[in-house]
Amino acid sequence: MKQDEIIHQASKVLREADALFILAGAGMGVDSGLPDFRGNEGFWRAYTAVKRLGLAFEEMANPQWFERDPGLAWAFYGHRLHLYRDTVPHDGFRMLLELGRSKKDGCFVFTSNVDGQFRKAGFDDAKVMECHGSIHHLQCTRNCRGEIWSADGTNIAIDENFRAVGELPECPHCGALARPNILMFGDYGWNYSRTDAQRNHLTAWLNSLEARGSKLAIIEYGAGTAVPTVRSSAERTAREFGVKLIRVNPRESHGAALPLEMGALEATELLLAGLI
């Protein structure tokens, strides 16, 4: 099927839906200027200092560094925290927000991104599930009381050697080093209570749609196959509701009924032309 025909069919699905389910991986933020960590070269282009250390993303994004080398750990996550704070969500977020608000049964977001861009764009906190957590929240590295708190006010100074300098974030209860409340690779210390609560909200929303017989539109953005959490969630929900999945991905759009081989902003502009 040609892309023009897919766009036509997908736009019809979005127009006729009672509710909108948006799922997003890392590709969603590329049009906002966020780095693409696809492969080591993509990661190292964004973090040349880590390239000098010879660390792949999977090795750097590991909780071991908070114990072995806190200055390196917080240089990496502190830089990302400030980057995401400073990034303005591209216009596709606004367009999706308007479309979601136009639906009688609303919209929900499921994302593996820890950048908080959907919340920054104005999406309802209660209607966003961040399956890998959020860099804008912190937890104790010892998880001493099982608490999660806001990273607002946390500022990390990083020197020319890619080291965090000065005071590092601490747990307000036990004084141990704090870390972002995100799921890292090989991570057995992540406090997932916040994400579990979000999952419960999503499940309740989907159940309510099913009970009412609502017509659901599902659109997935920039989710790769390397970590297939978002893709599998989109595919499973599409099967459960018996609807066609719209998958937006310039490199890995295969496996969906309505695949669009393009970036998030371009696809959203084409799909929503005349709908909002």
N, C-alpha and C positions, 0 to 999 in steps of 0.2 A: 504494500500500500504506500502511495506517495505521501510525503510529509504534509502537503496541502490538504489532502483528504483526511489525514489523521488529525490535523489541527481543526478541521471542520467538525469531525465527529467528537473530538474531545471538548470543543467549545459547547457543543450541544449537551454533552453530559454535564458540564459545569453549570450551564444555564438552567437546566431542568431539575437540578438537585435541590432537595430540601435542606441538606446539610453538607458541609465540606470538611474532609479529613486531609490535612496537609502533612506529609512526611518528608523529612529533609536530612541529607547527609552533608558532608563537607563542601560539596560542589555548590551548595546554595549560596555560600558567602563569597565565592570567587569574584562575582560582579561588584561586590562591595569593596574589592581590593584586598581581601584576605588571602594569605598564601595558600597554594595548593600543595599539600604534603604528599601527593601521589608519587611513590617511589622515593628512594634516597636522594636522587638529584633534586627533586622538587623540594624536599625537606631541607636539604643543605643549601639551596639557593636562599631560603629564608633565614637559615641559621648557619652562617659560615663558620662561626666559632665552634659549633658542634661538629661540623665537618672536619675541622682540625683534630678533634678528639676521636674521629672515626666512628661516631655513634649513629646508628640508624634511629629513626623516629621511635620504633618499638623499644629500643634500648634506652633512649633518653626519657621517654614517657613512662617511667617505671618508678614506683615508690621507694625503691632501694636507695635512690640518691638523697632522699630526705634524711636518711640515717648515715650514709657513707660520705656525702658531700653536700650539706645543706646550702652552701653558697652557690653551687652549680644548679641544684634543684630549683632554688628560688630565682635564679637568674632566668632560667627557662620559663618557669610558670609566671614569674613576675612580668617578664616581657610580654607574654601572651595576655595577661590580665590587662595591662595598659593598652596593648594593641586593640583588644576587643572593646575596651571602654571608649577609645578614640574613634572607632570605626562607625561610620554612618550606614545603616542598612540601605541597600539599593532600592530603587523605586518599586521593584517587584513585590517587596514586602508590603508596601502600602496598598498596592493593587489587590493583593490576596486578602489583606485585612478588610478592605471595603467589600470584597466579594463575600467573605465570611459573614460580615455584619448584615449583609442583605438576605441571608438565608434564614428561614423561619426557625430552623432547628440549630442554627449557629455553626460554629466550626471548632475544631480541635487540632492542635499541632503535636506531632511526635517527632522528636529530633535527636540525633546522636551528637549534635554539635554542643559544645560546652561554652559557646561564646555569648549566649544571652541575646542574640540579635533579634529573635522574634519578640521577646519582652521589650527590648529597646524600641522596636517598631510599633509598639502599642497593643500587641496581642494580650488578652486577658491572662494573668498569671495562673488562674484556676483552670485554664484551658490549654496549658502547655505541659507536655511530658518530656523531660530531658533524660533520656534513658542512660546516658553516661554521666549525669550530674551537671554541675555548673561551676565554672571557674570563679564566679561571683559569690560563691559561698565557701566557707572554710570549715575544717574539722580538726580535732586533735589527732596527731599522729599515733597516739596511744588509744584514741577513742575512749578516753577515761570516763566520760559520762554519757556518751552516745549523742552528744549535741552537735548541731550544725548552726553556724552563724554567718552573718553577712560579711563580705569582704569590703564593703564600703569603708573608705578611710584607710584601707591598706595600700601603701605605696612602697614599691621596691626600687631602691637605687641600684643600678648595675654599672660596674666599671668597664673600662676598655678591654679587660681580659675576660669579659662575660662571667663576672662573679657578682652575686648580690652582696652589697656592702651595707653596714649599719645594722640596726636591730631588725631581726626577722620576725615574722608573725608568730605569736605564742598562743597557746591555749589559755583562756582567761581563768580556768579552774586549777590546772595542775602546773602550768608554766612550761609544759613540753612544747616542742616545735609544732606549729600548725601547718597544715597542707591544704591545697584546694580539695573541695568535696567533689572530686571527679574520679571516675573509674579509669585506672591506668592499666598498663599491661602487667600481668603477674601480680595483681593487686588483691590481697586478702584482707586489707585493712580499711577498705572503702566503706563508709557509713551510707548505706543505701536507703535509709528511712525516708528521706525527702522524696526520692525518686519513687519509692513504693507508694507513698501517698498520692503522687501524681498518677501512677498507674491505676490506682483505685478510682480516681476521678475519670480517667479515660474509659475504663471498663464500664463504669456506671453510665457514662454518656452513650457509648455504643449500645449498651443494653436498652437504654431508653429509646434510641432510634429504632432498634429492632422491634421493640414492643409496640411502637406507634406505626410501624410500617413505613418509616421515612425513607426517601430515596437519597442514598448517599453517593457523593462523588469523592473519589480518592485520587490525589495527585502526589506523586513522589518526585523529589528534586535531588539530583547530585549525590545519590547513594551508590557507592561502589560495591563490588563483590568481595573485596579483601576482608572486610568486616561486615557481613551481610545482615546485621540486625534490622536496619531500616527496610531493606528490600524484602526480607522475609515477613516482616510485620505488615507491610503494604500488601503483599501477595496473599497472605493469610486472611486479612480483612476483606479483600476483594472477593475471595472465594466464599467467605461466610455470608457476605451480603449479595453475592451473585451479580457483581458489577464489573465493568471494565476498568482496569488500572491504567491511569495516565502516568507514564514514566518519562521524566525529563532528564537526559544525561547525554552529553556530547560524545561519550566514548562507550558507555555500557547501558544503552537503552533497551537491549534485548530482554526477552522474557515477559513483556507486558503486552496487553491487548492493543494499547495505544502508545507506541514508543516514539519519542521525539528526540532526535539527535541534535541537541542544541543546548546552549547555556540557560540558566534559570531566568535571567531578566528578559532575554529575547523571547523565550517560550511564553512567559507570562504576558508580555505585551501582545503577542500574536493571539494567544488563547482568550484573553479578556477584552480584546478590542470590541467595543460596543456592549460589553456586559456590565460595565460599572460606570 
